[in-house]
Amino acid sequence: MINSRVTDAIWPTPRLIRAARGLAGLDQATLAKRAKVSRKSVNVIEGDESETMDFRRVAVLRKLQTVLENDFGIEFQKATKSAGPGVRLRNPKT
């Protein structure tokens, strides 16, 4: 299982993680600290545009997703017939 790769659709995509981080106003170091991963891991995940992903990277992606959703109110949206995938704030600050 050392070289195991996830071939199912990767959700959220690395591009959405990057967009969510921007929407939350976070730099890579802050997100990494909150997710308890290295900043380099965040950088690698955000730059990954491949169709498959190593299971260890998927684990990091899930940690980033959890922090963005639970701590910063980010909502990841899947594509619909009329719109592509995206991110938004679940509870915008007023």
CORMOQUI-V521601 format. One record per run of one state. SS is the DSSP state (@ for helix, = for strand, . for the rest). FROM is the first residue (numbers start at 1). TO is the last residue. Records with the same first field share a line. If there is no record, write none. Layout:
# CORMOQUI-V521601
SS = FROM-TO + FROM-TO
This chain:
# CORMOQUI-V521601
. = 1-4 + 7-13 + 25-27 + 36-38 + 48-52 + 73-73 + 78-85 + 90-94
= = 5-6 + 53-54 + 74-77 + 86-89
@ = 14-24 + 28-35 + 39-47 + 55-72
